[in-house]
Amino acid sequence: MKGLALLLLPLLLAVTSETIVVVDMSCPITEGAVSLLEDAVHLAEQIGTRKVVILLNTNGGTLGATEKIVDIMRRSGISFAVYVPPGGRAFSAGSIVLLASKVAGMGSGSVVGAAQPRPYDEKVANAVAGWASSLAEGSGRNQTAAKKFVYENLVLSADEALRYHIAEVKADSLDQFLERIGWSGSLVYLNPGPKTSLLLLITSPENAWFLFMVGVILILVGLAHPTYIMEGIGSVLVLLGFLGMNLIGADLAAIMVIAIGSATMFLELKTGHGILAVLGAIISSLGLILIYQSTPFLSMSVWSGTLIFLLVLSSGFAGFYLYKIRKALKARPLHSLEGLIGRAGVVKR
């Protein structure tokens, strides 16, 4: 045991002292991106590092998600570096994330800016412009350019961002970026957890709208031809659509999805064909994924295999149990007087 500890000691020291967490944020700035950054912070804390690099490539996102991301960057005690790769974009909310970083770099052909809120509201624009200016001041960047991102939809190329003190370095690769900002060490790329992967999928604006519309159609079809199946699936899709459109939070959506799944399983008592039991278990598992706080070291493939096994097992038990309950409820009582009508009996002394 002592020998094994000595063998592992160099590895442990390397991980805790010279590790840089890299998170790929090539996605809209939504609740999915928030969860992605939370995973990165969790991973950094687990391995004992205080350096995180965000590979940023986004066309923007929601103001609420941007506020959460900036709060994480400012309050976590971790040094965040933002790198926009060659040809990448840090538009709208992405430019705010870049301004909040400790150090920023951009590759050739990349751009930053165009942060005017949509739909335009003067009060919101003034608030965001002041916020962007404050972030720029805190990181030693150009406050005037930060305000113009919001008021004038200013867009800067990599060279212009460097010239106007929005970015600190220009680099055409991640290794070059890290070298120029003086960061060295082994790189650990974040593997998003199941909750984050699901949120990234459903919070894409196109996917959120699609889920909502399909859900509404399924509910209408279910009401016209009641089966409980269409209504259950439709309700879940509508909730996921609301989540994707940022109308409800992930925790509330998870609780409501689990409630729908549980109700669907209990409806099996009425139908008795087993489909609702399996469907309810699947819906409930979806809710558990939404509420699950992922562990970044646990690979998605292993977690998925475990989930599928437990899902099939629990669905089988639930279906069998509910089938037996329904069978017992519908069975004729053993000592029912109605069963004696018309029968011949023998009197014994």
KOLKOL-962368 format. One record per residue (C-alpha): residue number from 1; x, y, z; residue in one letter. Coordinates in Angstrom, 3 decimals. Layout:
# KOLKOL-962368
pos=NUM	X=X	Y=Y	Z=Z	code=A
...
***
This chain:
# KOLKOL-962368
pos=1	X=0.000	Y=0.000	Z=0.000	code=M
pos=2	X=2.851	Y=2.365	Z=0.879	code=K
pos=3	X=4.539	Y=1.596	Z=-2.419	code=G
pos=4	X=1.351	Y=2.354	Z=-4.333	code=L
pos=5	X=0.992	Y=5.689	Z=-2.519	code=A
pos=6	X=4.564	Y=6.613	Z=-3.470	code=L
pos=7	X=3.867	Y=5.755	Z=-7.107	code=L
pos=8	X=0.706	Y=7.891	Z=-7.159	code=L
pos=9	X=2.245	Y=10.850	Z=-5.306	code=L
pos=10	X=3.813	Y=12.533	Z=-8.376	code=P
pos=11	X=0.534	Y=12.228	Z=-10.267	code=L
pos=12	X=-1.468	Y=13.697	Z=-7.386	code=L
pos=13	X=0.953	Y=16.583	Z=-7.009	code=L
pos=14	X=0.766	Y=17.309	Z=-10.737	code=A
pos=15	X=-3.029	Y=17.337	Z=-10.706	code=V
pos=16	X=-3.335	Y=19.609	Z=-7.691	code=T
pos=17	X=-0.594	Y=22.123	Z=-8.624	code=S
pos=18	X=-0.400	Y=22.352	Z=-12.435	code=E
pos=19	X=-3.789	Y=21.515	Z=-13.852	code=T
pos=20	X=-5.936	Y=23.767	Z=-16.037	code=I
pos=21	X=-9.598	Y=22.925	Z=-16.573	code=V
pos=22	X=-10.816	Y=23.589	Z=-20.122	code=V
pos=23	X=-14.540	Y=24.001	Z=-20.795	code=V
pos=24	X=-15.904	Y=24.247	Z=-24.340	code=D
pos=25	X=-18.716	Y=26.828	Z=-24.370	code=M
pos=26	X=-19.605	Y=26.601	Z=-28.056	code=S
pos=27	X=-23.296	Y=27.026	Z=-27.383	code=C
pos=28	X=-25.976	Y=29.649	Z=-26.709	code=P
pos=29	X=-25.657	Y=31.375	Z=-23.332	code=I
pos=30	X=-28.607	Y=29.677	Z=-21.643	code=T
pos=31	X=-29.246	Y=27.575	Z=-18.535	code=E
pos=32	X=-27.266	Y=24.844	Z=-20.287	code=G
pos=33	X=-24.190	Y=27.083	Z=-20.388	code=A
pos=34	X=-24.716	Y=27.984	Z=-16.720	code=V
pos=35	X=-24.784	Y=24.298	Z=-15.794	code=S
pos=36	X=-21.690	Y=23.749	Z=-17.953	code=L
pos=37	X=-19.739	Y=26.376	Z=-16.018	code=L
pos=38	X=-20.992	Y=24.987	Z=-12.699	code=E
pos=39	X=-19.621	Y=21.596	Z=-13.765	code=D
pos=40	X=-16.281	Y=23.243	Z=-14.580	code=A
pos=41	X=-16.090	Y=24.898	Z=-11.154	code=V
pos=42	X=-17.035	Y=21.604	Z=-9.488	code=H
pos=43	X=-14.293	Y=19.804	Z=-11.410	code=L
pos=44	X=-11.719	Y=22.491	Z=-10.581	code=A
pos=45	X=-12.560	Y=22.250	Z=-6.884	code=E
pos=46	X=-12.311	Y=18.455	Z=-6.957	code=Q
pos=47	X=-8.824	Y=18.415	Z=-8.445	code=I
pos=48	X=-7.655	Y=21.451	Z=-6.473	code=G
pos=49	X=-6.937	Y=23.925	Z=-9.263	code=T
pos=50	X=-7.829	Y=27.611	Z=-9.528	code=R
pos=51	X=-7.468	Y=28.002	Z=-13.288	code=K
pos=52	X=-10.267	Y=27.517	Z=-15.824	code=V
pos=53	X=-10.179	Y=28.324	Z=-19.542	code=V
pos=54	X=-13.463	Y=28.956	Z=-21.348	code=I
pos=55	X=-13.339	Y=28.197	Z=-25.078	code=L
pos=56	X=-15.998	Y=30.698	Z=-26.126	code=L
pos=57	X=-17.867	Y=30.582	Z=-29.423	code=N
pos=58	X=-21.430	Y=31.874	Z=-29.205	code=T
pos=59	X=-23.948	Y=34.136	Z=-30.905	code=N
pos=60	X=-25.396	Y=35.196	Z=-27.547	code=G
pos=61	X=-28.179	Y=34.107	Z=-25.232	code=G
pos=62	X=-30.416	Y=35.253	Z=-22.405	code=T
pos=63	X=-29.638	Y=38.043	Z=-19.958	code=L
pos=64	X=-30.595	Y=35.909	Z=-16.952	code=G
pos=65	X=-28.148	Y=33.149	Z=-17.891	code=A
pos=66	X=-25.421	Y=35.734	Z=-18.570	code=T
pos=67	X=-25.890	Y=37.206	Z=-15.094	code=E
pos=68	X=-25.560	Y=33.759	Z=-13.517	code=K
pos=69	X=-22.388	Y=32.992	Z=-15.471	code=I
pos=70	X=-20.768	Y=36.291	Z=-14.498	code=V
pos=71	X=-21.755	Y=35.713	Z=-10.856	code=D
pos=72	X=-20.041	Y=32.303	Z=-10.952	code=I
pos=73	X=-16.916	Y=33.802	Z=-12.517	code=M
pos=74	X=-16.706	Y=36.591	Z=-9.944	code=R
pos=75	X=-17.618	Y=34.686	Z=-6.778	code=R
pos=76	X=-16.043	Y=31.258	Z=-7.212	code=S
pos=77	X=-12.482	Y=32.315	Z=-6.343	code=G
pos=78	X=-11.253	Y=30.799	Z=-9.620	code=I
pos=79	X=-9.245	Y=32.632	Z=-12.299	code=S
pos=80	X=-11.146	Y=32.443	Z=-15.597	code=F
pos=81	X=-9.433	Y=32.977	Z=-18.928	code=A
pos=82	X=-11.611	Y=33.305	Z=-22.033	code=V
pos=83	X=-10.306	Y=32.271	Z=-25.439	code=Y
pos=84	X=-12.246	Y=32.871	Z=-28.660	code=V
pos=85	X=-10.748	Y=30.450	Z=-31.209	code=P
pos=86	X=-9.885	Y=31.448	Z=-34.795	code=P
pos=87	X=-13.066	Y=32.314	Z=-36.693	code=G
pos=88	X=-15.086	Y=32.222	Z=-33.474	code=G
pos=89	X=-17.666	Y=34.665	Z=-32.155	code=R
pos=90	X=-18.302	Y=36.313	Z=-28.811	code=A
pos=91	X=-21.474	Y=38.137	Z=-29.782	code=F
pos=92	X=-24.031	Y=39.671	Z=-27.437	code=S
pos=93	X=-23.982	Y=37.759	Z=-24.120	code=A
pos=94	X=-20.638	Y=36.265	Z=-25.152	code=G
pos=95	X=-19.010	Y=39.706	Z=-25.092	code=S
pos=96	X=-20.207	Y=40.210	Z=-21.502	code=I
pos=97	X=-18.693	Y=36.857	Z=-20.503	code=V
pos=98	X=-15.404	Y=37.892	Z=-22.116	code=L
pos=99	X=-15.415	Y=41.226	Z=-20.247	code=L
pos=100	X=-15.901	Y=39.369	Z=-16.948	code=A
pos=101	X=-12.790	Y=37.223	Z=-17.424	code=S
pos=102	X=-9.429	Y=37.843	Z=-15.802	code=K
pos=103	X=-7.650	Y=37.565	Z=-19.150	code=V
pos=104	X=-8.982	Y=37.174	Z=-22.696	code=A
pos=105	X=-7.497	Y=36.105	Z=-26.002	code=G
pos=106	X=-8.804	Y=35.936	Z=-29.551	code=M
pos=107	X=-7.775	Y=34.007	Z=-32.630	code=G
pos=108	X=-7.463	Y=35.263	Z=-36.193	code=S
pos=109	X=-10.828	Y=35.970	Z=-37.788	code=G
pos=110	X=-12.687	Y=36.011	Z=-34.475	code=S
pos=111	X=-15.014	Y=38.845	Z=-33.419	code=V
pos=112	X=-16.525	Y=40.277	Z=-30.244	code=V
pos=113	X=-19.374	Y=42.705	Z=-29.528	code=G
pos=114	X=-22.957	Y=43.407	Z=-30.703	code=A
pos=115	X=-24.466	Y=43.240	Z=-27.208	code=A
pos=116	X=-27.576	Y=45.388	Z=-27.633	code=Q
pos=117	X=-30.562	Y=43.743	Z=-25.873	code=P
pos=118	X=-33.398	Y=42.397	Z=-28.012	code=R
pos=119	X=-36.176	Y=43.484	Z=-28.013	code=P
pos=120	X=-34.671	Y=46.891	Z=-27.383	code=Y
pos=121	X=-35.639	Y=48.620	Z=-24.163	code=D
pos=122	X=-33.870	Y=51.812	Z=-23.113	code=E
pos=123	X=-33.941	Y=50.950	Z=-19.420	code=K
pos=124	X=-32.502	Y=47.476	Z=-20.003	code=V
pos=125	X=-29.909	Y=48.837	Z=-22.453	code=A
pos=126	X=-28.722	Y=51.432	Z=-19.936	code=N
pos=127	X=-28.473	Y=48.787	Z=-17.219	code=A
pos=128	X=-26.510	Y=46.372	Z=-19.424	code=V
pos=129	X=-24.220	Y=49.157	Z=-20.687	code=A
pos=130	X=-23.428	Y=50.218	Z=-17.133	code=G
pos=131	X=-22.822	Y=46.614	Z=-16.154	code=W
pos=132	X=-20.514	Y=46.026	Z=-19.137	code=A
pos=133	X=-18.595	Y=49.205	Z=-18.295	code=S
pos=134	X=-18.196	Y=48.109	Z=-14.680	code=S
pos=135	X=-16.930	Y=44.669	Z=-15.734	code=L
pos=136	X=-14.459	Y=46.295	Z=-18.127	code=A
pos=137	X=-13.225	Y=48.612	Z=-15.390	code=E
pos=138	X=-12.777	Y=45.709	Z=-12.985	code=G
pos=139	X=-10.618	Y=43.814	Z=-15.467	code=S
pos=140	X=-8.678	Y=46.857	Z=-16.722	code=G
pos=141	X=-10.368	Y=46.980	Z=-20.118	code=R
pos=142	X=-11.770	Y=49.739	Z=-22.317	code=N
pos=143	X=-15.002	Y=50.996	Z=-20.736	code=Q
pos=144	X=-15.958	Y=53.125	Z=-23.751	code=T
pos=145	X=-15.765	Y=50.152	Z=-26.114	code=A
pos=146	X=-17.737	Y=48.041	Z=-23.632	code=A
pos=147	X=-20.564	Y=50.606	Z=-23.637	code=K
pos=148	X=-20.506	Y=50.808	Z=-27.433	code=K
pos=149	X=-21.030	Y=47.029	Z=-27.558	code=F
pos=150	X=-24.441	Y=47.733	Z=-26.044	code=V
pos=151	X=-25.455	Y=51.157	Z=-27.357	code=Y
pos=152	X=-24.052	Y=50.939	Z=-30.893	code=E
pos=153	X=-23.716	Y=47.173	Z=-31.445	code=N
pos=154	X=-19.983	Y=47.715	Z=-31.940	code=L
pos=155	X=-18.158	Y=44.650	Z=-33.280	code=V
pos=156	X=-14.373	Y=44.314	Z=-33.050	code=L
pos=157	X=-12.031	Y=41.939	Z=-34.830	code=S
pos=158	X=-9.226	Y=40.211	Z=-32.949	code=A
pos=159	X=-6.703	Y=42.892	Z=-33.921	code=D
pos=160	X=-9.119	Y=45.693	Z=-33.020	code=E
pos=161	X=-9.980	Y=44.065	Z=-29.685	code=A
pos=162	X=-6.270	Y=43.948	Z=-28.900	code=L
pos=163	X=-5.741	Y=47.551	Z=-30.022	code=R
pos=164	X=-8.678	Y=48.899	Z=-28.003	code=Y
pos=165	X=-7.802	Y=46.882	Z=-24.885	code=H
pos=166	X=-10.771	Y=44.507	Z=-24.894	code=I
pos=167	X=-8.589	Y=41.405	Z=-25.246	code=A
pos=168	X=-5.083	Y=40.970	Z=-23.852	code=E
pos=169	X=-3.530	Y=38.623	Z=-26.410	code=V
pos=170	X=-3.987	Y=37.309	Z=-29.927	code=K
pos=171	X=-3.309	Y=33.609	Z=-30.391	code=A
pos=172	X=-4.205	Y=31.079	Z=-33.056	code=D
pos=173	X=-4.253	Y=28.017	Z=-30.810	code=S
pos=174	X=-5.088	Y=27.189	Z=-27.221	code=L
pos=175	X=-1.482	Y=26.224	Z=-26.478	code=D
pos=176	X=-0.263	Y=29.539	Z=-27.868	code=Q
pos=177	X=-2.870	Y=31.412	Z=-25.825	code=F
pos=178	X=-1.836	Y=29.687	Z=-22.593	code=L
pos=179	X=1.829	Y=30.321	Z=-23.304	code=E
pos=180	X=1.251	Y=34.033	Z=-23.900	code=R
pos=181	X=-0.746	Y=34.543	Z=-20.695	code=I
pos=182	X=1.829	Y=32.610	Z=-18.671	code=G
pos=183	X=-0.308	Y=29.583	Z=-17.792	code=W
pos=184	X=1.333	Y=26.171	Z=-17.940	code=S
pos=185	X=0.349	Y=22.696	Z=-16.828	code=G
pos=186	X=-1.674	Y=19.676	Z=-17.839	code=S
pos=187	X=-5.076	Y=20.275	Z=-19.423	code=L
pos=188	X=-8.245	Y=18.552	Z=-18.210	code=V
pos=189	X=-11.171	Y=18.910	Z=-20.600	code=Y
pos=190	X=-14.589	Y=18.968	Z=-18.973	code=L
pos=191	X=-16.912	Y=16.100	Z=-19.834	code=N
pos=192	X=-20.438	Y=17.523	Z=-19.307	code=P
pos=193	X=-22.662	Y=15.595	Z=-16.912	code=G
pos=194	X=-26.098	Y=14.198	Z=-17.855	code=P
pos=195	X=-28.025	Y=17.187	Z=-16.501	code=K
pos=196	X=-25.829	Y=19.632	Z=-18.405	code=T
pos=197	X=-26.025	Y=17.616	Z=-21.627	code=S
pos=198	X=-29.822	Y=17.553	Z=-21.417	code=L
pos=199	X=-30.033	Y=21.281	Z=-20.650	code=L
pos=200	X=-27.712	Y=22.130	Z=-23.547	code=L
pos=201	X=-30.006	Y=20.166	Z=-25.845	code=L
pos=202	X=-33.372	Y=21.541	Z=-24.753	code=I
pos=203	X=-32.315	Y=25.163	Z=-24.112	code=T
pos=204	X=-31.326	Y=25.686	Z=-27.720	code=S
pos=205	X=-33.984	Y=28.178	Z=-28.960	code=P
pos=206	X=-34.962	Y=26.050	Z=-31.959	code=E
pos=207	X=-35.247	Y=22.879	Z=-29.884	code=N
pos=208	X=-37.226	Y=24.624	Z=-27.139	code=A
pos=209	X=-39.812	Y=25.940	Z=-29.600	code=W
pos=210	X=-40.035	Y=22.539	Z=-31.321	code=F
pos=211	X=-40.602	Y=20.731	Z=-28.002	code=L
pos=212	X=-43.321	Y=23.200	Z=-27.026	code=F
pos=213	X=-45.219	Y=22.920	Z=-30.330	code=M
pos=214	X=-45.041	Y=19.111	Z=-30.460	code=V
pos=215	X=-46.169	Y=18.963	Z=-26.828	code=G
pos=216	X=-49.216	Y=21.146	Z=-27.492	code=V
pos=217	X=-50.178	Y=19.020	Z=-30.507	code=I
pos=218	X=-49.884	Y=15.783	Z=-28.499	code=L
pos=219	X=-52.032	Y=17.211	Z=-25.684	code=I
pos=220	X=-54.747	Y=18.247	Z=-28.171	code=L
pos=221	X=-54.669	Y=14.808	Z=-29.819	code=V
pos=222	X=-54.826	Y=13.160	Z=-26.399	code=G
pos=223	X=-57.835	Y=15.235	Z=-25.357	code=L
pos=224	X=-59.643	Y=14.293	Z=-28.570	code=A
pos=225	X=-58.793	Y=10.602	Z=-28.182	code=H
pos=226	X=-58.013	Y=9.999	Z=-24.472	code=P
pos=227	X=-55.283	Y=7.420	Z=-23.921	code=T
pos=228	X=-53.266	Y=9.109	Z=-21.116	code=Y
pos=229	X=-50.142	Y=8.389	Z=-23.179	code=I
pos=230	X=-50.360	Y=11.385	Z=-25.513	code=M
pos=231	X=-51.389	Y=13.681	Z=-22.676	code=E
pos=232	X=-48.463	Y=12.576	Z=-20.495	code=G
pos=233	X=-45.820	Y=12.888	Z=-23.195	code=I
pos=234	X=-47.280	Y=16.183	Z=-24.400	code=G
pos=235	X=-47.262	Y=17.688	Z=-20.903	code=S
pos=236	X=-43.605	Y=16.764	Z=-20.424	code=V
pos=237	X=-42.618	Y=18.249	Z=-23.794	code=L
pos=238	X=-44.449	Y=21.499	Z=-23.001	code=V
pos=239	X=-42.607	Y=21.735	Z=-19.668	code=L
pos=240	X=-39.268	Y=21.118	Z=-21.387	code=L
pos=241	X=-40.179	Y=23.789	Z=-23.930	code=G
pos=242	X=-40.931	Y=26.248	Z=-21.116	code=F
pos=243	X=-37.574	Y=25.369	Z=-19.565	code=L
pos=244	X=-35.786	Y=25.874	Z=-22.872	code=G
pos=245	X=-37.445	Y=29.276	Z=-23.327	code=M
pos=246	X=-36.331	Y=30.254	Z=-19.811	code=N
pos=247	X=-39.924	Y=30.589	Z=-18.559	code=L
pos=248	X=-39.334	Y=28.183	Z=-15.665	code=I
pos=249	X=-36.219	Y=26.973	Z=-13.858	code=G
pos=250	X=-34.610	Y=23.544	Z=-14.119	code=A
pos=251	X=-35.497	Y=22.526	Z=-10.553	code=D
pos=252	X=-39.193	Y=23.406	Z=-10.949	code=L
pos=253	X=-39.316	Y=21.628	Z=-14.307	code=A
pos=254	X=-37.693	Y=18.544	Z=-12.752	code=A
pos=255	X=-40.239	Y=18.379	Z=-9.917	code=I
pos=256	X=-43.172	Y=18.773	Z=-12.322	code=M
pos=257	X=-41.802	Y=16.130	Z=-14.701	code=V
pos=258	X=-41.339	Y=13.663	Z=-11.825	code=I
pos=259	X=-44.917	Y=14.384	Z=-10.686	code=A
pos=260	X=-46.242	Y=13.685	Z=-14.195	code=I
pos=261	X=-44.224	Y=10.469	Z=-14.342	code=G
pos=262	X=-45.570	Y=9.300	Z=-10.984	code=S
pos=263	X=-49.159	Y=10.108	Z=-11.981	code=A
pos=264	X=-48.693	Y=8.223	Z=-15.248	code=T
pos=265	X=-47.486	Y=5.138	Z=-13.379	code=M
pos=266	X=-50.504	Y=5.178	Z=-11.063	code=F
pos=267	X=-52.843	Y=5.437	Z=-14.069	code=L
pos=268	X=-51.615	Y=1.934	Z=-14.900	code=E
pos=269	X=-54.111	Y=0.756	Z=-12.270	code=L
pos=270	X=-56.885	Y=1.854	Z=-14.609	code=K
pos=271	X=-55.532	Y=0.538	Z=-17.903	code=T
pos=272	X=-53.576	Y=-2.561	Z=-16.862	code=G
pos=273	X=-51.646	Y=-3.052	Z=-20.112	code=H
pos=274	X=-48.229	Y=-2.077	Z=-18.699	code=G
pos=275	X=-47.452	Y=0.729	Z=-21.156	code=I
pos=276	X=-48.219	Y=3.535	Z=-18.716	code=L
pos=277	X=-45.988	Y=1.965	Z=-16.058	code=A
pos=278	X=-43.008	Y=1.940	Z=-18.410	code=V
pos=279	X=-43.818	Y=5.415	Z=-19.740	code=L
pos=280	X=-44.146	Y=6.778	Z=-16.204	code=G
pos=281	X=-40.784	Y=5.313	Z=-15.217	code=A
pos=282	X=-39.140	Y=6.892	Z=-18.277	code=I
pos=283	X=-40.701	Y=10.295	Z=-17.550	code=I
pos=284	X=-39.670	Y=10.126	Z=-13.885	code=S
pos=285	X=-36.112	Y=9.217	Z=-14.891	code=S
pos=286	X=-36.034	Y=12.278	Z=-17.150	code=L
pos=287	X=-37.001	Y=14.404	Z=-14.159	code=G
pos=288	X=-34.258	Y=12.811	Z=-12.075	code=L
pos=289	X=-31.707	Y=13.696	Z=-14.758	code=I
pos=290	X=-32.828	Y=17.338	Z=-14.621	code=L
pos=291	X=-32.457	Y=17.467	Z=-10.846	code=I
pos=292	X=-29.276	Y=15.384	Z=-10.773	code=Y
pos=293	X=-26.106	Y=17.255	Z=-9.777	code=Q
pos=294	X=-23.555	Y=15.648	Z=-12.039	code=S
pos=295	X=-20.073	Y=14.478	Z=-11.142	code=T
pos=296	X=-17.749	Y=15.476	Z=-13.997	code=P
pos=297	X=-15.366	Y=12.539	Z=-13.416	code=F
pos=298	X=-18.203	Y=10.087	Z=-14.111	code=L
pos=299	X=-18.299	Y=9.500	Z=-17.845	code=S
pos=300	X=-21.568	Y=9.949	Z=-19.680	code=M
pos=301	X=-21.356	Y=6.479	Z=-21.219	code=S
pos=302	X=-21.049	Y=4.733	Z=-17.852	code=V
pos=303	X=-23.824	Y=6.837	Z=-16.342	code=W
pos=304	X=-26.104	Y=6.200	Z=-19.326	code=S
pos=305	X=-25.589	Y=2.445	Z=-19.115	code=G
pos=306	X=-26.401	Y=2.447	Z=-15.414	code=T
pos=307	X=-29.468	Y=4.616	Z=-15.997	code=L
pos=308	X=-30.802	Y=2.368	Z=-18.751	code=I
pos=309	X=-30.319	Y=-0.747	Z=-16.608	code=F
pos=310	X=-32.052	Y=0.806	Z=-13.596	code=L
pos=311	X=-34.791	Y=2.200	Z=-15.818	code=L
pos=312	X=-35.585	Y=-1.185	Z=-17.360	code=V
pos=313	X=-35.411	Y=-2.890	Z=-13.969	code=L
pos=314	X=-37.639	Y=-0.350	Z=-12.213	code=S
pos=315	X=-40.097	Y=-0.291	Z=-15.111	code=S
pos=316	X=-40.405	Y=-4.065	Z=-14.992	code=G
pos=317	X=-40.989	Y=-4.122	Z=-11.244	code=F
pos=318	X=-43.426	Y=-1.212	Z=-11.424	code=A
pos=319	X=-45.398	Y=-2.751	Z=-14.272	code=G
pos=320	X=-45.571	Y=-6.170	Z=-12.617	code=F
pos=321	X=-46.538	Y=-4.691	Z=-9.238	code=Y
pos=322	X=-49.264	Y=-2.470	Z=-10.678	code=L
pos=323	X=-50.552	Y=-5.367	Z=-12.797	code=Y
pos=324	X=-50.901	Y=-7.532	Z=-9.685	code=K
pos=325	X=-52.678	Y=-4.729	Z=-7.827	code=I
pos=326	X=-55.151	Y=-4.225	Z=-10.665	code=R
pos=327	X=-55.723	Y=-7.966	Z=-10.955	code=K
pos=328	X=-56.407	Y=-8.197	Z=-7.221	code=A
pos=329	X=-58.822	Y=-5.263	Z=-7.327	code=L
pos=330	X=-60.803	Y=-6.789	Z=-10.188	code=K
pos=331	X=-60.800	Y=-10.362	Z=-8.858	code=A
pos=332	X=-64.091	Y=-11.729	Z=-7.510	code=R
pos=333	X=-64.041	Y=-11.965	Z=-3.696	code=P
pos=334	X=-63.488	Y=-15.516	Z=-2.419	code=L
pos=335	X=-66.363	Y=-15.331	Z=0.087	code=H
pos=336	X=-68.842	Y=-13.245	Z=-1.894	code=S
pos=337	X=-72.530	Y=-14.155	Z=-1.295	code=L
pos=338	X=-73.284	Y=-13.264	Z=-4.905	code=E
pos=339	X=-71.209	Y=-16.219	Z=-5.978	code=G
pos=340	X=-73.596	Y=-18.626	Z=-4.164	code=L
pos=341	X=-76.742	Y=-17.584	Z=-6.067	code=I
pos=342	X=-78.078	Y=-20.514	Z=-8.133	code=G
pos=343	X=-75.685	Y=-22.985	Z=-6.581	code=R
pos=344	X=-76.764	Y=-26.238	Z=-4.864	code=A
pos=345	X=-75.679	Y=-26.828	Z=-1.300	code=G
pos=346	X=-75.540	Y=-29.731	Z=1.164	code=V
pos=347	X=-76.632	Y=-29.265	Z=4.777	code=V
pos=348	X=-74.477	Y=-31.079	Z=7.298	code=K
pos=349	X=-75.071	Y=-31.485	Z=10.986	code=R
***
